[in-house]
Amino acid sequence: MKLLEMFDAPVNGMQDVNADNSKPTYRTSRKTKLTLKQIRKLRRMLDVRNYEKQKYLGNVRKQYGAKPEQAAGGAAA
């Protein structure tokens, strides 16, 4: 979880507060088991996060990368 996600309102589809059963009850020593539904949801969230990261890095490369005319002009000179 990112720090900013703690303070912002949850994004629709990313967190289901009703399905959050992570809070242990008193005197419970067993670890909670992940269901297949939870594993699939985590995988989808990871895929979305990776897609957003790739999109962000593409924008950064486009913004800070060398301009095409400067790269071609520098190589010819």
C-alpha positions in Angstrom: 0.0 0.0 0.0 1.2 3.4 -0.8 1.3 6.2 1.8 -1.0 8.4 -0.2 -3.6 5.6 -0.4 -4.0 5.7 3.4 -5.3 9.3 3.4 -7.3 9.4 0.1 -10.8 8.1 -0.2 -10.8 4.5 -1.6 -11.1 4.1 -5.3 -14.2 2.3 -6.6 -13.4 -1.3 -7.3 -10.1 -1.3 -5.5 -11.3 -1.8 -1.9 -14.4 -3.5 -0.7 -14.8 -2.5 3.0 -17.7 -5.0 3.4 -15.4 -7.8 2.3 -12.5 -6.8 4.6 -12.3 -9.6 7.1 -8.7 -9.0 8.1 -9.4 -7.9 11.7 -8.7 -10.8 14.0 -11.1 -11.5 16.9 -10.0 -11.8 20.5 -7.9 -14.8 21.4 -7.5 -16.0 17.8 -4.1 -17.4 17.2 -4.7 -18.8 13.7 -3.7 -16.9 10.6 -6.4 -16.0 8.2 -6.6 -18.1 5.1 -6.8 -16.5 1.7 -9.7 -17.6 -0.5 -9.4 -18.0 -4.2 -11.6 -14.9 -4.6 -9.2 -12.9 -2.6 -6.2 -14.2 -4.5 -7.8 -13.4 -7.8 -8.6 -9.9 -6.6 -5.0 -9.4 -5.4 -3.7 -10.6 -8.8 -6.0 -8.2 -10.7 -4.9 -5.3 -8.5 -1.3 -6.1 -9.1 -1.9 -6.3 -12.8 -3.6 -2.9 -12.8 -0.8 -1.4 -10.7 1.8 -2.7 -13.1 -0.1 -1.3 -16.0 -0.3 2.1 -14.4 3.4 2.0 -13.6 4.3 1.2 -17.2 2.0 4.0 -18.4 3.6 6.4 -16.0 7.1 5.4 -17.0 6.2 5.8 -20.7 5.0 9.4 -19.9 8.2 10.1 -18.0 10.4 8.8 -20.9 8.4 10.9 -23.3 8.7 14.0 -21.1 12.4 13.8 -20.2 13.8 11.8 -23.2 15.9 13.3 -25.9 13.9 15.0 -28.7 14.1 13.2 -32.1 15.6 16.2 -34.0 18.3 16.7 -31.4 19.2 13.0 -31.3 19.4 12.8 -35.2 21.3 16.1 -35.4 23.8 15.1 -32.8 24.5 11.8 -34.4 25.1 13.4 -37.9 27.5 16.1 -36.6 
